[in-house]
Amino acid sequence: MAIRSQGDIADFSDLVAARSPALFRTAYAVVGDHQLAQDLLQEALAKAYVAWPRLRDTAKAEAYVRRTIVTTGISWWRRPSFHERPAAVLPEAGGSDATEQVTTRDAVWPLVCNLPPRQRTALVLRYYEDLSEAETADLMGCSVGTVKSQVSAALGKLREGVSDRSEVLFPDEAVTR
Amino acid sequence: MSTTLRESLARGIQSAAVPDLDLAALIEVGEHRLRRRRLVGVLGSVAAVVVVLALALSAALNSPVRRGQQPVDHPRPTPDRAVAQPVRKVVYNDTSLFRHTAGAVHYGDRLVATSDAFIHLDVTDDGFVYTTRGGRVWFSNGGTTIQIGTACGFAPNRQISTMSSRLVMTANAGSQVAWFDCRARPGARPDLVVFDTGSSREVARREVPCRYFCTLVGLTVDQVYFDGGYYRGHPRAEHRLDVSTGRLVTTTPRLRATDIRSHPRGLVVGDSWQSGTATDGIGVDFRAEGSRLSPVRVAYGPDLAGGSVFDTGTKGLVQLRLPEGYRSRSDLRFTLFEWLDDNTVALVGGGLGNGLQDILTCRLSDGSCVVAVPGDDMHDRRTVPNMDLPG
């Protein structure tokens, strides 16, 4: 017999049905891996189920899940085992050509995936989720100053990764170019 | 044409296909955590009460009035875990698979002849299941043997062969056996079939997204798990067929592990119950260290030297010991291949010849093992259920 009431289960099911695509995209942005994103979303939703009576309404529940995705995703990254995953296909031999730079707009995402998790998370929350610096800091559990420095470092690395011929407009260029 | 960073991010993020979430499994996980939290609270309260009572009792016993009395000889409590009679019989074969001839399967104290050389051997509560070349799946209750279906392999020709593994599978408990069937729609996706050997009927059949390759990765009560095969990288996407409802959903190894933890006839291998790897126990290797059998490896998993084993039925630590007087040696290994009941497992010794093919049956509750079937003077590999057979 379920511990949660049928009403709670119905509300939780509604949240999952309505918001899981958007929440999955947040999870994917945080971990950069499809399967891990699925695990991360399920973990966050399971925590929300346990905490459901405290969440009261759907908007609050969604915010709770989103926060859990961000904090849990970052904590997963800290585990040593996270960085060692056997691959079915070995990568191409040899390093990449240092002179080869990204020139197409579609190649930005792989660069984002290579950012450290806190930088990637801050960048995605600011420029994909359109959250303010204060909202981003609240979600990540850090100060506004930390968000600024993480975003600045992330943008710096992205600029280094793309060539002058890049078609991507970065935030401070979008207004002037 | 230029694009903003936001558009680039959106393109990357939205390129990921949104998966179908297994809502029922999610709720099950949540309920499991709630029950665990409640249990921890109750146990904490009980522990507090016990501590208070123990302190009070200790104070009373040490009081001046009691000191002159003789100590009371309390009888030692006896274990209260009832040891049920094994439901399943030990199943094995001593005919070399390399000879590709008809053989015979030992089913408890019976010897059942097989019509052809089998390439897969498994067991249910009602008897044993084997698969012969051509994919014919057979069931025997020790007396009568009948064909219960035809299984298929995958690339390149969909023929099941001695190189095939994990294409026919049973659960550690119950009567269900699952396999892939390609005959219903030749050239199309195969069906996943679940057959009940107790009622002798098919209980589920469902087309599955396995155009190129799939393997069965686990069966629990009414749940069949399969994935895209061992060579598709890690972590692998998994699917689950709920036999009772016929629903097919996408799931993950993590949720399967939760499912395994919620039933008896599973083992958690690692440093603790919380952090260990949940497994159905099949294929867990134990190495002899003196008289102890220590877990060293989980099937399809990493080495686990130094880890412990916990029983999912009781959450208790399992400490298996070799039979009394058993000749131990440093390279002696045993592999768990069958659950006889919730408290009893069967293990087979590894290696060829030299008497290392002994089958032990061990009780998880007290760790005691006995030699159920000696393997003295064997030169062929003993074949047991649930193992990948040699090609």
Boltz contact constraints between the chains, C-beta under 6 A:
constraints:
  - contact:
      token1: [A, 2]
      token2: [B, 31]
      max_distance: 6.0
  - contact:
      token1: [A, 3]
      token2: [B, 31]
      max_distance: 6.0
  - contact:
      token1: [A, 3]
      token2: [B, 34]
      max_distance: 6.0
  - contact:
      token1: [A, 13]
      token2: [B, 23]
      max_distance: 6.0
  - contact:
      token1: [A, 16]
      token2: [B, 23]
      max_distance: 6.0
  - contact:
      token1: [A, 20]
      token2: [B, 21]
      max_distance: 6.0
  - contact:
      token1: [A, 21]
      token2: [B, 18]
      max_distance: 6.0
  - contact:
      token1: [A, 24]
      token2: [B, 18]
      max_distance: 6.0
  - contact:
      token1: [A, 25]
      token2: [B, 13]
      max_distance: 6.0
  - contact:
      token1: [A, 28]
      token2: [B, 13]
      max_distance: 6.0
  - contact:
      token1: [A, 28]
      token2: [B, 16]
      max_distance: 6.0
  - contact:
      token1: [A, 29]
      token2: [B, 13]
      max_distance: 6.0
  - contact:
      token1: [A, 34]
      token2: [B, 16]
      max_distance: 6.0
  - contact:
      token1: [A, 35]
      token2: [B, 235]
      max_distance: 6.0
  - contact:
      token1: [A, 38]
      token2: [B, 19]
      max_distance: 6.0
  - contact:
      token1: [A, 39]
      token2: [B, 252]
      max_distance: 6.0
  - contact:
      token1: [A, 39]
      token2: [B, 254]
      max_distance: 6.0
  - contact:
      token1: [A, 45]
      token2: [B, 26]
      max_distance: 6.0
  - contact:
      token1: [A, 46]
      token2: [B, 29]
      max_distance: 6.0
  - contact:
      token1: [A, 46]
      token2: [B, 30]
      max_distance: 6.0
  - contact:
      token1: [A, 49]
      token2: [B, 30]
      max_distance: 6.0
  - contact:
      token1: [A, 50]
      token2: [B, 30]
      max_distance: 6.0
  - contact:
      token1: [A, 50]
      token2: [B, 33]
      max_distance: 6.0
  - contact:
      token1: [A, 50]
      token2: [B, 34]
      max_distance: 6.0
  - contact:
      token1: [A, 85]
      token2: [B, 234]
      max_distance: 6.0
  - contact:
      token1: [A, 86]
      token2: [B, 234]
      max_distance: 6.0
  - contact:
      token1: [A, 87]
      token2: [B, 233]
      max_distance: 6.0
  - contact:
      token1: [A, 88]
      token2: [B, 231]
      max_distance: 6.0
  - contact:
      token1: [A, 88]
      token2: [B, 232]
      max_distance: 6.0
  - contact:
      token1: [A, 88]
      token2: [B, 233]
      max_distance: 6.0
  - contact:
      token1: [A, 105]
      token2: [B, 3]
      max_distance: 6.0
  - contact:
      token1: [A, 105]
      token2: [B, 8]
      max_distance: 6.0
  - contact:
      token1: [A, 108]
      token2: [B, 8]
      max_distance: 6.0
  - contact:
      token1: [A, 109]
      token2: [B, 12]
      max_distance: 6.0
  - contact:
      token1: [A, 127]
      token2: [B, 5]
      max_distance: 6.0
  - contact:
      token1: [A, 127]
      token2: [B, 6]
      max_distance: 6.0
  - contact:
      token1: [A, 127]
      token2: [B, 9]
      max_distance: 6.0
  - contact:
      token1: [A, 128]
      token2: [B, 9]
      max_distance: 6.0
  - contact:
      token1: [A, 167]
      token2: [B, 2]
      max_distance: 6.0
  - contact:
      token1: [A, 167]
      token2: [B, 3]
      max_distance: 6.0
  - contact:
      token1: [A, 168]
      token2: [B, 8]
      max_distance: 6.0
  - contact:
      token1: [A, 169]
      token2: [B, 2]
      max_distance: 6.0
  - contact:
      token1: [A, 169]
      token2: [B, 4]
      max_distance: 6.0
  - contact:
      token1: [A, 170]
      token2: [B, 5]
      max_distance: 6.0
  - contact:
      token1: [A, 174]
      token2: [B, 4]
      max_distance: 6.0
